[in-house]
């Protein structure tokens, strides 16, 4: 898993699974501390995803408003969307449908 940052955008590349959740969690915390409001997680280049990985994104999305922030998922491919729906975590995240 490669993690790139572009301002408030976190770009994830590769396999996003339980092995990379701690790195993504740390990167998300950094983005939330540095950005004023909006944080975008770009999943365009994520090849595979599992439930623990999606839980990290759902928790960040759910907790961000408590500190005045907002997290949006961009570039969710069919596999990511399917997993979000199957796990019912879609209720806790905002997906940028225009860029999906």
C-alpha positions as CSV (number, residue, x, y, z in Angstrom):
1,X,0.0,0.0,0.0
2,X,1.3,3.4,-1.1
3,X,0.0,6.5,0.6
4,X,0.4,9.8,-1.1
5,X,-0.8,13.2,0.1
6,X,-1.9,16.2,-2.0
7,X,-3.0,18.9,0.4
8,X,-6.1,17.6,2.2
9,X,-6.3,14.6,-0.2
10,X,-5.0,11.2,0.8
11,X,-4.4,9.0,-2.2
12,X,-4.2,5.3,-1.5
13,X,-2.7,2.9,-4.1
14,X,-2.5,-0.9,-4.0
15,X,-4.1,-3.4,-1.6
16,X,-5.9,-1.8,1.3
17,X,-6.2,-4.5,3.9
18,X,-5.7,-5.2,7.6
19,X,-1.9,-5.0,7.1
20,X,-2.1,-1.4,6.1
21,X,-4.8,-0.1,8.4
22,X,-2.4,1.4,11.0
23,X,-0.6,3.4,8.3
24,X,-3.8,4.7,6.8
25,X,-5.2,5.5,10.2
26,X,-2.1,7.5,11.0
27,X,-2.2,9.3,7.7
28,X,-5.9,10.1,8.1
29,X,-5.2,11.6,11.6
30,X,-2.4,13.8,10.1
31,X,-4.7,15.0,7.3
32,X,-7.5,15.8,9.8
33,X,-5.1,17.7,12.1
34,X,-3.7,19.8,9.2
35,X,-6.8,20.5,7.1
36,X,-9.4,23.1,7.9
37,X,-12.5,21.1,7.1
38,X,-12.6,18.7,4.1
39,X,-10.4,15.6,3.8
40,X,-10.7,13.5,0.7
41,X,-9.6,9.8,0.5
42,X,-9.0,8.9,-3.1
43,X,-9.4,5.2,-3.6
44,X,-9.1,5.3,-7.4
45,X,-5.9,3.2,-7.4
46,X,-7.0,0.7,-4.7
47,X,-6.8,-2.8,-6.1
48,X,-8.5,-4.7,-3.3
49,X,-10.0,-3.9,0.1
50,X,-11.2,-5.8,3.1
51,X,-13.5,-5.2,6.0
52,X,-10.9,-4.0,8.6
53,X,-9.7,-1.4,6.0
54,X,-13.2,-0.1,5.4
55,X,-13.8,0.1,9.2
56,X,-10.9,2.6,9.4
57,X,-12.5,4.8,6.7
58,X,-16.0,4.5,8.3
59,X,-14.7,5.4,11.8
60,X,-12.8,8.4,10.5
61,X,-15.9,9.5,8.5
62,X,-18.1,9.1,11.5
63,X,-15.8,10.7,14.0
64,X,-14.5,13.6,11.9
65,X,-17.6,15.9,12.4
66,X,-17.0,15.9,16.2
67,X,-13.9,18.0,15.5
68,X,-15.4,20.1,12.8
69,X,-14.1,18.0,9.9
70,X,-15.5,16.1,7.0
71,X,-14.3,13.0,5.2
72,X,-15.3,12.1,1.6
73,X,-14.3,9.0,-0.3
74,X,-13.5,9.5,-4.0
75,X,-12.9,7.1,-6.8
76,X,-14.6,4.1,-5.2
77,X,-14.5,1.2,-7.7
78,X,-17.0,-1.5,-7.9
79,X,-15.3,-3.8,-5.4
80,X,-15.0,-1.0,-2.8
81,X,-18.7,0.0,-3.3
82,X,-19.7,-3.7,-3.1
83,X,-17.8,-4.2,0.2
84,X,-19.3,-1.0,1.6
85,X,-22.8,-2.1,0.8
86,X,-22.3,-5.8,2.0
87,X,-20.8,-4.6,5.3
88,X,-23.4,-1.9,5.6
89,X,-20.6,0.6,6.3
90,X,-22.0,2.7,3.4
91,X,-24.2,4.3,6.1
92,X,-21.2,5.9,7.8
93,X,-19.3,7.3,4.8
94,X,-19.9,9.8,2.1
95,X,-19.0,8.7,-1.3
96,X,-18.3,11.3,-4.0
97,X,-20.7,9.9,-6.6
98,X,-19.5,12.3,-9.3
99,X,-16.0,11.1,-9.2
100,X,-16.8,7.4,-8.5
